[in-house]
Amino acid sequence: MKQLERFAQSFVDVVWGLPLVCLLIGGGLFFLVFSRALPYRYFGHAVGIMLGRYDTPNAPGELTHFQALAAALANTMGLGNIAGVALAIVAGGPGAVFWMWVSAVVGIATKFFTCSLGVMFRGRDSLGQLQGGPMYVIREALPSAFYPLAILFCIAGLVGTLPMFQANQLSALIADTLFSGAPPLWAGAVTGVGLAAVVASVIFGGLQRVAKVAQAALPLMVVIYVLMTLWVLANHLPQIPAVLVSIVVEAFNPQAIAGGFMGVMLVGISRGAFSNEAGVGTEVMAHGAARTNEPIREGVLATLGPVFDTLLICTCTALVILLAGDWRTPGELSGITLTANAFRSEMGVIGQMALGFVALILSTTTMFTGWYYGAKCFGFLFGAQWQHWFRWFFVAAVVFGATVSIDVVFNLISASYGLMAIPTMLSTLLLAPKVMAAARSYFATID
């Protein structure tokens, strides 16, 4: 296990170096400037799309606009919002939160471009079904010399979309609550098998069942989690300004933990990308399944993702952890257990139970959507006629993830996300002019 941990750490260190950070943040800034902040001006229109005012039932695709957004958010609003933020704060201090915000703000522009392309360049799989995703964008819109990028995306996607992180952290929370004192491996195996059964019952119903579960569960989760955070904030009103100042100041502190300014920035941006997935490409597969003939409309809708995911939910988690104060001496606490301890210290048993409910929704909906993403990558590589076999592999990964080290799981998934971002961002940068040409036409009609 120690060798696996060292390999996973080395893998993520190599992938999440300065070049990838420059690609994600630099690319996002390019999209922001190149579009002249166009997607930021139409948040009202994005809300209208989400509410169904522009649905086109007869258009090609599988999901309504809201279902596509819910499916995308089901994957981004995972335990990365609870456990990932805790890991970021322990590794990089309060300053890591600032860089998570930066990744979200520029990620709004990135999602507009990537998800517009996901509909603009949909392609047919080996069964003739219409599909969206970075691999199809690369295949349909770029010369054949770029095809290896599509292969890279799918290979990394087979690992990055696996449910191991969600299963690991939900298993840790359940074991801490229900099986306290039991051997970790035994508790993980029991909870892993139970989770695998729940996941199997949904993913064997296909994308429509996944989307319906997500659109029903996520709004309830958001309301509960925001109310929990407001309770904690109300009890710490005098400390809130100091916490906000520390987030900004520590982001630029050359003596900060995690290797100073550059280390904190790398931690924050990598965790931000893990959370909102802007530029990673998974969200392109969800929005690419939307029932629409307007690529730009879907791109506008996708801009809401980083707002709900990082700027709202991740900020809630960060504020609770920083106000509770346990992050300075986490001891054996890691990931979700640190967040759970913060809510328990602030709200007692009710806080722990409420967080358990939120974590259950977040982890299961993320696992449901992760299956869809992984199956699409598998189908692209080996043929859509074989992708039903991926379900069994995915269910087995739930049990495996529940029984291994959090460091191994998080680093493997995070590194795979980084590899997925390379083909997604490169192809989007090359095709950005096509998005802007379509955007000018679309927004001229809207205005």
KOLROBA-613659 format. One record per residue: residue in three letters; x, y, z of N, C-alpha, C, O in turn. Coordinates in steps of 0.1 Angstrom, whole numbers, plus 5000, padded with zeros to 4 digits. Layout:
REM residues N
alaXYZXYZXYZXYZ...
END
This chain:
REM residues 447
met500849885000500050005000500950135000500550234993lys502050125007502950245008503450274994503650394990gln503850164986504350184973503350254964503650334956leu502050204965500950264957500750404961500450484952glu500850444974500650574978501750664972501550774968arg503050614972504150694967503950714951504250824946phe503550614945503250624930502250724927502350804918ala501050714935499950804932500450954935500051044927gln501250974945501651104948502651164938502551274933ser503551074933504451114922503651144909503951244902phe502651064906501851084894501151214895501151294885val500451254906499751374906500751494906500351604901asp501851484912502851594912503351624898503551734894val503551514890504051534876502951604868503151694861val501651554869500651604861500251744865500151834856trp500051774878499651904882500751994885500952054896gly501652014875502752104876502352244870501152264867leu503252334869502952464865502452474850501552554847pro502952384841502352394827500852364827500152434819leu500352264834498952244834498152354840497052394835val498652414851497952524857497952644848496852714847cys499052664840499052774831498052744819497352844814leu497852624816496952584805495452614810494752664802leu495152574822493752594827493452734830492452794825ile494352804838494052944841494353034830493553124827gly495453014823495753094811494753074800494353174794gly494352954798493252934788491952994792491253054783gly491552984805490353054809490453204808489453264803leu491553264811491753404809491653444794491053544791phe492253354786492153384771490653384767490253474759phe489953284771488453274768487753394773486853454766leu488053444785487353564790487653684782486753764779val488953704778489353824771488853814756488253904750phe489053694750488653674736487153694734486753744724ser486353654744484853674743484453804748483253844747arg485353884753485054014759484054004770483054074771ala484253894778483353864790481953844786481053864794leu481653794773480353784768479453684777478353724780pro479953564781479153474788478753534802477753494808tyr479553624808479253674821478153774821477553804831arg477753824809476653924808475353854806474353934806tyr475253724806473953664803473553564813472953454810phe473853584826473453494836471953494838471353384841gly471253604835469753594835469253504825468253434827his469853514813469453424802469753274806468953184803ala470853254813471153114817470153064827469752944826val469653144836468653104845467353064838466652974841gly466953154828465853124820465952984812464952914812ile467052954807467352824801467152714811466552614808met467752734823467652634833466152604837465852494839leu465352704837463952694841463052634830461852624832gly463652614819462852544808462252634798461452584790arg462552764798461852854789462252834775461552884765tyr463352774772463852754759464052604755464752574746asp463252524762463352374758462752354744461752414740thr463352264737462852224724462752074723463652004720pro461552024726461351874728461651794716462051674717asn461551854704461751774692463251784687463551714676ala464051854694465451864689466251734693465851654701pro467351704686468151584689468751594703469151704707gly468851484709469451484723468651394732467551354728glu469151374744468451284754467851354765466851304771leu468351474769468051544781467551684779467851744769thr466651724788466251864788467451954793468351894798his467252084791468352164795468652154810469752144815phe467552144818467752134833468352004837469151994845gln467951894830468451764832469951754829470751694836ala470351824818471751824814472551894825473651854828leu472052014829472752084840472852004853473852004859ala471651944856471651854868472651744867473351714877ala472751674856473651564854475151614855475951554861ala475451734849476751794850477051824865478151804870leu476151894872476351934886476351804895477051814905ala475651704891475751574899477151524900477551474910asn477951544889479351504890480251604896481151564904thr480051734893480851834899480551854914481451874922met479251854918478851874932478951734939478051684944gly480151684939480451564946481051594960481051704965leu481651484965482351504978483651584977484251624987gly484051624965485051724963484751854969485551924974asn483451884970482952004976483052004991483152114997ile483051884997483151875011484551825015485251885023ala484951705010486151645013487351715006488451745012gly487151744993488251814985488651944991489851984991val487652024995487952155001488752135014489652215017ala488352045022489052015035490551975032491452025038leu490751885022492051845018492851965013494051975016ala492252055006492952175000493352265012494452325011ile492552285022492852375033493952315041494852395046val493952185044494952125052496252135044497352155050ala496252115031497552115023498052255021499252285021gly497152355018497552485014497052605023497452715020gly496352575033495852685042494752765036494252725025pro494252865042493152945037493353005023492453015016gly494653035020494953085007494452994995494253044984ala494452864998494052774987492552804982492252784971val491752854992490352884988490352994978489452994969phe491153094979491253204970491453154956490753194946trp492453064954492753014941491652914936491552894924met490852854945489752784940488652874934488052844924trp488552994941487653094935488153144922487353164912val489453164920489953204907489653104896489253144885ser489852974900489552874890488152874886487852834875ala487252904895485852904892485453024883484653014874val486053144886485653264879486153244864485353274855val487353204862487753184848487153064842487053054830gly486752964851486052844846484752874840484252794832ile484052984844482853024837483053044822482252994814ala484053114818484353134804484753004798484352974786thr485552924805485952794799484752704796484652644786lys483852694806482652614804481752654792481252574785phe481752794790480952844779481452784766480752744757phe482752794764483452754752483352594750482952544740thr483752524761483852374760482452314757482252224749cys481452364764480152304763479352344751478552274745ser479652464746479152504732479652414722478952364713leu480952384722481552294713481052154714480852074704gly480652114727480151974729478851954721478551834717val478052054719476852044711477152074696476552004687met477952164694478252214680478952094672478652084660phe479752014678480451904671480151774678481051704682arg478851734678478451604683478751504672478751534660gly478951384676479251274666478551144669477851134679arg478551054659477850924661478850824666479950814662asp478350744676479150634681479050514671478350524661ser479550394675479650284666478250224664478050144655leu477250264673475850214671474950314664473750304662gly475650434660474950534653474150634662473450714657gln474450624675473750714684474550844685475750854685leu473850964686474451094687475051114701474351084711gln476351154701477051164714477851304714478151354703gly478051354726478851474728480051444737479951354745gly481051524736482151514745483451554738483451564726pro484551584745485751634739486251534729486851584719met486151404731486651304721485951324707486551304697tyr484651354708483851364695484151504689484251514677val484351604697484751734692486051724685486251784674ile487051654691488351644684488251564671488751594661arg487451454672487251374660486551444648486851424637glu485451514652484651584642485151714636484951744625ala485951784645486251924641487751944638488052044632leu488551854642490051874640490551774630490051674628pro491751804624492351714615492751584622492851574634ser492851474614493151344620494451334628494551244637ala495351434626496551434634496351454649497151424657phe495151514652494851544666494051424672493751434684tyr493751314665492951204670493651144683492851104692pro494951134684495551084697495051154709495051104720leu494751284708494251364719492851304724492651304736ala492051264715490751194718491051064726490251034735ile492050994721492350864728492850894742492450824752leu493750994743494251034757493151074766493051024778phe492151144761491051194769490251064775489951064786cys489950974766489150864770489950764779489350714789ile491250744777491950664786492050724800491850654810ala492350854801492350914814490950914820490750904832gly489950934811488550934816488050804822487250804831leu488650694817488250564823488650554838488050484846val489750624842490150634856489550744863489050734874gly489550864857489150984863487650984867487251054877thr486850914860485350904862484950794872483850774875leu485950714876485650604885485150654899485550764903pro484350584906483650634918484450614931483950624942met485750594930486550554941486650654952486550624964phe486850784948486950894958485650914965485650924978gln484450914958483150924965482950804974482450824985ala483150684969482950574978483850574990483450535001asn485150614988486050614999485550715010485550675022gln485250835006484850935016483450915023483350935035leu482550865015481250825021481350705030480750705041ser482250615026482450495035483150545048482850485059ala484050635047484750685059483750755069483850735081leu482750835063481750895071480850795078480550805090ile480350705070479450595075480150515086479650485096ala481450475083482150395093482450475106482350415116asp482650605104482950685116481650695125481750715137thr480450695118479250715125478650585130478150585141leu478650485122477950355125478850245130478450155138phe480150245125481050135128482250185136483350135133ser482050275145483150335152483850225160483150155168gly485150215159485850105166486149985158486949895162ala485349965147485549845139486749855130487249965127pro487349745126488549745118488249825105487149795099pro489049915101488749995089488449915076487549955069leu489249815074489049735062487649665062486949665052trp487249615074485949545075484849645073483949625066ala484949765080483949865078483849915064482749935059gly484949935057484949985044484349885034483649925025ala484649755036484049645028482549645029481849635019val482049655041480549645044479849765037478949745030thr480349885040479750005034479950005019479050045011gly481049955014481349954999480349864992479849894981val480049744998479149654991477749714991476949704981gly477349785002476049845003475949954992474949974985leu476950044991476950144981476950094967476250144958ala477649984965477649924951476249884947475949894936ala475549824957474149784954473249904950472449894941val473450014957472650134954473050184940472150224932val474350194937474750244925474250164913473750214903ala474350034915473949934904472449954901472049944890ser471649974912470149994910469850114901468750114895val470650214901470350334893471050324879470350344869ile472350294878473050304866472550194856472650214844phe471950084860471449984851470150034845469549974836gly469650154850468450214844468750314833467850364827gly470050334830470450424820470450574823470250614835leu470850654813471050794816469750864820469850954829gln468650834815467350904819467150884834466750984841arg467350764839467150744854468150824862467850884872val469450824857470450904864470051054864470151114875ala469551114853469251254852468051284861468051384868lys467051194862465851214870466251214885465651294893val467051124889467551124903468251254906468051304917ala469151294897469951414900469051534901469251624910gln468151554892467351674892466351684904465951794908ala466051564910465251564922466051584934465551654944ala467251534935468051534947468851654949468951704961leu469451714939470451814941469851944946470452004955pro468651994941468152124947467852104962468152204970leu467451994967467251974981468551974989468552035000met469551914983470851914990471452054991471952095002val471252134980471852274981471152354992471852424999val469852344993469052415003469552375017469752465025ile469652255019470052205033471452245036471652295047tyr472352235027473752275030473952425032474652465041val473252505024473352645026472752685040473352775046leu471652625044471052655057471952615068472052685078met472652505067473552455077474752555078475152595089thr475252605067476352705067475852835073476652895081leu474652885070474153005075474052995090474353095097trp473752885096473652865110475052885117475152955127val476052825110477452835116477852985114478453035124leu477653045103478053185101477353275111477953375116ala476053255114475353335124475953325138475953425145asn476653215141477253195154478653255154479253255165his479153295143480553345142480653485134481653505128leu479653565135479653685128480853775130481353825120pro481353795142482553875144483753825137484653895134gln483853685136485153625130485153625115486153605109ile483953645109483853625094484853725086485553675077pro484853855090485753945082487253895083487953905073ala487653855095489053805096489353685088490453665082val488453595087488553475079488653505064489553455057leu487853595059487853635045489153705042489753685031val489653795051490953855049492053755048492953765040ser492053655057493053555057493153475044494153435039ile491953445038491853375025492653455014493353395006val492453585014493153665004494553685007495453664998val494953715019496353745023497153615021498253625016glu496653505026497453385026497653325012498553255009ala496853375002496953334989498253384982498753324973phe498753494988499953554982501153564992502053634990asn501053485002502053475013503253395008503053275007pro504453445007505553365002506053265013506753175009gln505553285025505953185036504753085039504853015049ala503753085030502553005033502952855033504052815027ile502152775039502352625039502152585024501652655016ala502552455022502452395008503452464998503152464986gly504652505003505652554994505452704990505852744979gly504952784999504752924996503752954986502852874984phe503853074980502853124971502553034960501352994957met503552974953503352894942502652764946501852704939gly503152704957502552584962501052594966500252514962val500652704972499252734975498452744963497352694962met499052814953498252834940498052704933496952674929leu499052614933498952484927497852404934497052334928val497952404947496952324955495552374952494652294949gly495352504953493952564951493452544937492252504936ile494252564927493752544914493452404910492452374904ser494352314915494052164912492852124919492052044914arg492652164932491352124939490152194933489052134933gly490352314928489252384921488852314909487652294906ala489852274901489452194889488852064892487952014885phe489251994903488651874907487251894911486451804910ser486952014916485552044921484652084910483652024908asn485052194902484052244892484352184878483452194869glu485452114876485752044864485752134851485652084840ala485952264853485952354841487252324833488352334839gly487152284821488252254813488652114813489552064805val488152034822488451894823487751814812488351724806gly486551844809485851784798484651694801483851654793thr484551654814483451574818482051644816481151584811glu482051774819480851844818480351854803479151874800val481351844794480951854780480151724776479251734767met480451614782479651494779478251504783477351454777ala478051574795476651584800475851684791474751654787his476451804789475751904781475651864767474751914760gly476551784762476451734748475251644746474951614735ala474651594757473451514756472151594756471051534756ala472251724757471051814758470251804745470751794734arg468951824747468051824736467851964730467052044734thr468751994721468852134716469552134702470352054699asn469152234694469852264682470752394683471352434673glu470752454695471552574697472752554706472652544718pro473952534700475152504708475452614718475752584730ile475252744714475552854723474652854735474952894746arg473352814733472352814744472852714755472752744767glu473352604751473852504761475152554767475352534779gly475952634760477152684766476852794776477452794787val475852874774475352974784474852904796475252944807leu474052804795473552724806474752674815474652674827ala475752624808476852554815477652654824478352614833thr477552784821478252884830477752884844478452934853leu476552834846476052834860476752724868476652734881gly477452634862478052524870479052564880478852534892pro480052644876481052694886480452784897480952784908val479352854893478752944903478152854914478452884926phe477352754911476652674921477752584928477652574940asp478652534920479552434926480652494935480752454947thr481452584929482652634937482352754944482552764956leu481752854938481452984944480452974955480453054965leu479552874955478552854965478852744975479152774986ile478852624970478952504979480452494985480552464997cys481452504976482752504982483052614991483752595001thr482552734989482752844998482052815012482652845022cys480852755011480252715024481052615032481252645044thr481652515025482552425032483752495038484152475050ala484352575030485652645035485352735047486152735056leu484252815046483952905058483752825071484152865081val482952715070482652635082483952575087484152585100ile484852525079486152465084486952565090487552545101leu487152685083488052785088487452855101488252885110leu486152865102485552925115485652825126485852865138ala485552695123485652595134487052585140487252555151gly488052605131489452615135490252485136491452485139asp489552365134490252235135491252205124492052115125trp491252285113492152255102493552285106494452225099arg493852365116495252395120495952265126497152255124thr495152185133495752065139494851945136494151895145pro494751905123493851805119494051665125493151595127gly495351635129495651505135495251395125495751395114glu494451305130493951195121492851235112492451155104leu492351355113491251395105491651425091492751485089ser490951375081491351405067490151405059489251315060gly490051495049488951495040487651515047487451615055ile486651435044485351455049485251445064484351505070thr486151365071486051355085486451495092485851525103leu487251575085487551705091486351795089486051865099thr485651795078484451865076483351825086482651905092ala483251695087482151645097482451685111481551715118asn483751685115484151725128483751875130483351915141ala483951955120483652105120482152125123481752205131phe481352055115479852065117479452015130478552065136arg480051905135479751845148480051935159479251955168ser481152005158481552095169480652225169480452285179glu480052255157479252375156477752345159477052435164met477352235154475852205155475552075162474352035163gly476552005168476251885175475951765166476251765154val475151675172474851555164473951585152474051525142ile473051685153472251725142473051765130472751735119gly474151845132475051885122475751765115475851755103gln476151665123476751545118475751465109476151415098met474551455114473551375107473151445094472951385083ala473051585095472651655083473751645072473451635060leu475051655076476151645067476151505061476451485049gly475751405069475751265064474651255053474951185043phe473551315054472551315044472951385031472851335020val473651505033474151575022475251495014475251485002ala476151435022477151355016476651235009477151194998leu475551175014474951065007474451104993474651034984ile473751224993473251264980474351304971474351264959leu475351374976476451414967477251294962477551294950ser477551204970478451094966477651004956478250964946thr476450974959475650874950475350944937475550874927thr474951064937474651124924475851144915475851124903thr477051174922478251184914478651044909479151034897met478450934916478850804911477850764900478350704890phe476650804901475650774890476150844877476250774866thr476550964877476951044865478350994861478550984849gly479150964870480550914866480450784858481250764849trp479450704861479250584852478950624838479550564829tyr478150724836477750764822478950814815479250784803tyr479750894822481050954815481950844812482550834801gly482250754821483150644819482650554808483550504800ala481350524807480850434797481050504783481250434773lys480850634782481050694769482550694765482850674753cys483450704774484850694771485150544767485850524757phe484650454774484750314771484250284757484850214749gly483050334754482350304741483150364730483250314719phe483750484732484550554721485850464718486150454707leu486450414728487650334727487450194721488150154712phe486350124726486249984722484949954715484749844710gly484050054713482850034706481650034715481649974726ala480650114712479450134720478750004723478049994733gln478849904714478149784716478649704728478049604733trp479849744733480449674745480349754758480749704768gln479849874757480049964769479149924781479349964792his478149834778477349784789478149704799477849694811trp479249644795480149574804480849664814481249624824phe480949794810481649884819480949904832481549934842arg479549874832478849894845479349804856479449844867trp479649674852480149584862481549624868481749614880phe482349674859483649724863483449844873484149864883phe482549934869482250054877481750014891482150074901val480849924892480349874905481449814913481449844925ala482349744907483449684915484349794920484949774931ala484549894912485350004917484850074929485550134937val483450074931482950124944483450054956483850114966val483449924955483949844966485449864968485849884980phe486149864958487649894959487950024965488750034974gly487250134960487450264966487150274980487750354987ala486150204985485750204999486750145009486750165021thr487750075003488649995012490150035011490949985018val490450135003491850175001492050315007491150385012ser493350355007493750485013493150605006493050604993ile492750705013492250835007493350894999492950954988asp494550895003495650954995495750884981495950954971val495750754981495850684968494750724959494950754947val493450714964492350744956492350884951492150904939phe492550984960492451124956493451154945493151224936asn494651114948495751144938495651084925495951144915leu495150954924494950894911493850964903493950984891ile492750994910491651064903492051204899491751244888ser492651274908493051414905494051414893493951504885ala495051324893495951314882495251284869495651344858ser494351194869493551164857492751284852492651304840tyr492251354861491451484857492451574850492051644840gly493651584855494651674849494951624834495051714825leu495051494832495351444819494151474810494351504798met492951464815491751484806491751634802491251664791ala492251724810492151864807493051904795492751994788ile494151824793495051864782494351854768494451954761pro493751744764493051744751491851844751491551894741thr491151854762489951934763490352084760489752154752met491352134767491752274766492452304753492152404747leu493252214748493952234735492952244724493052334715ser492052154723491052154713490152274714489752334703thr489752314726488952434727489652564723489052644717leu490852574726491652694722491752694707491552804701leu491852584700491952584686490652614679490552684668leu489552584686488152594680487452714685486252744682ala488052794694487452914700486853014690485753064692pro487453034679486853134669485553084664484653164661lys485352954662484052894657482952924668481852954664val483352914680482352944691481953084691480753114692met482953174689482553324689481753364677480853444678ala482053304666481253334654479753294656478853364653ala479553174662478153134665477553214676476353244676ala478353254686477853334697477353474693476353514697arg478153534684477653664679476353654672475453744674ser476153554664474853534658473753504668472653564667tyr474053424677472953384687472553504696471353524698phe473553574701473253684710472653804703471853874709ala472953814690472253914682470753884681469953984682thr470453764680468953724680468353744693467253794694ile469053704704468553724718468253864721467253904726asp469253954718469154094721468054164713467854284715
END
